[in-house]
């Protein structure tokens, strides 16, 4: 499939997919086309067994400055209620067995921040700036900003960011756990690649089960969490990768995982 607002790459040797937002003339503002193309690309990556991790980036200058306001200013309440594509694609990323890594430089605001929060891991360049500024134009976040933010940074800090609409630096984002790591701008993709490589060397089965367990035990009691974790743990023993991994350990060699 050809794309007009994103660039999609697959690096077979690294077992890695890369999705780059590509609307530099509007700071990668997210409109209907971007949302549709992102969802299609994510579904394609998810279905490709040769892709074991996905990096989402906006390039070296900006991740995404938010939604395309000009494209939504005249929308009705009903149109906005039923247009949940950004929510849908971030949920698709969460539900995927594959890890998604956001590589963030420059503005990461509004819908851009919500897209980044839908990823499993966030690596930020020192130039990155984060925020949910929707309150500044008379609306509120609508694609996870009032939901995921509090789970990442805590209720009080989430309310501060959402209610004030202020931007914060990459270093502050790191201090409140909004991002996992901050690196110099010229090292951003290198670090994202390194993070992905650390993941893709493991069994895709184990990675998928681990992600499932972490993702689905955040808002449950310990007993329910135990059941989810034990089910995922046990399922790993139904895979060829489990046998290969344990045999490789005992034989003191590097495992060769097939994702089965």
Secondary structure as GFF3:
##gff-version 3
##sequence-region A 1 260
A	DSSP	beta_strand	6	11	.	.	.	ID=ss1
A	DSSP	beta_strand	16	21	.	.	.	ID=ss2
A	DSSP	three_ten_helix	24	26	.	.	.	ID=ss3
A	DSSP	alpha_helix	32	47	.	.	.	ID=ss4
A	DSSP	beta_strand	53	57	.	.	.	ID=ss5
A	DSSP	alpha_helix	69	72	.	.	.	ID=ss6
A	DSSP	alpha_helix	77	82	.	.	.	ID=ss7
A	DSSP	alpha_helix	85	95	.	.	.	ID=ss8
A	DSSP	beta_strand	99	104	.	.	.	ID=ss9
A	DSSP	beta_strand	107	109	.	.	.	ID=ss10
A	DSSP	alpha_helix	111	117	.	.	.	ID=ss11
A	DSSP	beta_strand	121	125	.	.	.	ID=ss12
A	DSSP	beta_strand	129	131	.	.	.	ID=ss13
A	DSSP	three_ten_helix	133	137	.	.	.	ID=ss14
A	DSSP	alpha_helix	148	153	.	.	.	ID=ss15
A	DSSP	alpha_helix	155	164	.	.	.	ID=ss16
A	DSSP	beta_strand	167	169	.	.	.	ID=ss17
A	DSSP	alpha_helix	170	175	.	.	.	ID=ss18
A	DSSP	beta_strand	181	183	.	.	.	ID=ss19
A	DSSP	three_ten_helix	185	187	.	.	.	ID=ss20
A	DSSP	alpha_helix	188	200	.	.	.	ID=ss21
A	DSSP	alpha_helix	204	216	.	.	.	ID=ss22
A	DSSP	alpha_helix	222	236	.	.	.	ID=ss23
A	DSSP	alpha_helix	240	250	.	.	.	ID=ss24
###
